[in-house]
Amino acid sequence: MVRTSSESGRIDILLTPNRSLSWKHTRWIALMMGFFVLTIGLGWAFVGAWVILPFSVLEFCLLFYFFYLVSWKTYHKQLLTITDGQVVVLSGVNAPRLEDRLSRPVQLVVERQALAIHNLRLFLVDANRELAIGDFLNKDDQERLVEELAAAGIEETAREWWKR
């Protein structure tokens, strides 16, 4: 999701991935699936095929771990603060952990993939470095981000401008 706010010469753009389930609901679904897997493993253990039970426990642990990992990634955020002199990018999960500052002029490099279904790759570039932004956004949100950055005065360019 892309949310924009502006006040007194400063534009804030908050980037968050789409989240269909909260951690509470994700945990509930993982536990229900784990209960089903463990029930099957216990059933096989009761009929004498006890060797299946450790694998069902392992499957439950891996299932829960991957559900946690995916849910944790959906809480990633980036906050772009655009002023006349610089662009500040704060990144982190739930709270800012990384802060990057880019001096103006800043350009937006857009790498478009060969197939239209693939996501864009977006980079903010100043004279010294480049910074990837919005990797976790879907394609529609990335297109909206490009529009919001253009409205904020950041020019779009391509790495291979001669191929346009």
N, C-alpha and C positions, 0 to 999 in steps of 0.2 A: 504494500500500500504506500502511496505517496501523499503526504499531507504537507501543505504549504501555509505558512503564516508570515506576515511582514509587519514591521513596526519601525518607525523612525530610521529609514535608510538601511535596514537590516532585513534580510530574507532568510527564514529558516525553512528547510525542507527535511522532513522526517521520513526515513525509509524503513519500512518493516515488511517482512515476508507475510504472505497470506497464511492465516492460521485457522484451520477448520475445527480443531479441537483444542481445548485447554489441557494442561498437564493432568488435571483431575480426571477428565474424560478419557484421555489417552491411557492413563494408568488403569482405569476401570476396564477398558477394552483389553489391555494386555493381560490383566489378571484373569478375565473371563476366558481368553484364549489359552492361557497357561493352565487354568483349572481343567479345561477340556483335554489338553495334552497330558497332564499329570494323571487324569482319570483313566485315559487309555493305557498309560504306562503301568498304573497300579492294577488295572484289569489284566494285563498280560502277566504281571508279576504273580497274581493270585492263581493263574492257570499254569504256572510253572516256568514261564519264559521271563525270569527275573532280570536277565541281561538287558532287556529293553528299558527298564526303569531308569538306570543312570543316563541313558541317552535322552529320555523324555525330560529329565531334570535339566540336562545340558541344553536341550532345545528351549525349555522355558526360560532359562537364564539368558540365553542369547536373544530370544524374542523380546524379553523385557529390556535388555540392554539397548537393542536397536530401536525399540519404541522410545526409550528415554533419549537416545542420541538425536533422533529425528525431531522429537518435541523440543529439545533444548535448542536446536538450530533455528526453530521458528521464533525464538525470542530474541534473535539478533536484531540490532538496530544500528542505523547510521543517521547522524544529524549533520546536515550541511548548513553552515551559517555563512551567508554571502554578504560581504560589506564592500565598500568602495576600494579598500586597500588590500583585502585578503579573502581567502575562502578557508574556513576552518571545518574539518571533518572529524567528528567524534564517532567512534565505533565501539561496540561492545554488546554483551549479552546482558539485558536488563539495566545495566548502567554503563556509562562511558569508561572504557579501559584504555583506548588508544586515542591520541589527539594528533592530527596532522594539519599543518598550516601550509597553504600555498599562497604565494604572492601574486597579485594581479599584474599583468593580464593572465588569465587562466583560460584555457581552451578545453572543450570537451571532444575527446577522440572517440568516435563510434566505429567499432568493428562490426560490420554486418556479416552474418554467416551466409554461406552459399545457398542453403535451403531456407525458405521463408519461415519454417516452423521453429527454427532454432532461435534461442535468445541472443540478444545483442551483448557485446562486451563494451562497457563504458569506462573511460578513464578521464580523470581531470589532470591536465598537464600544465605546468608552469615552466619557467626557464630552466629549472634545476632537476625536476623529477616528475614522475607520473604516479597517480594513485587510482587503483581500481575502485569503482563504486557500484552499488546496486547489483552485485552478483547473485544475490538471493531473490531478486524480484522476478516476476513472470514477464513475458514479453510485452503485454499491454501496459504494465506498470513501468517498464523501462522506456517505452515510447512516451508515456506521460512525463516521466522524469526528464527526458530530452526536451520536451515542450516547456516544462517549468524552468529548466536551466536556460533555455533560449529567452524566455520571458524575463529572466533575471539578468540578462546581458552577457551570458557566457556563450561564445561562438562555438558552433559545431564544426568539426573538421574530420577528415578521415586519414588514416595512416598512408594509404595509397590513393591520394587525391587525384592522381592522373588516371585512375581506372573508373572514376565516377561517370 
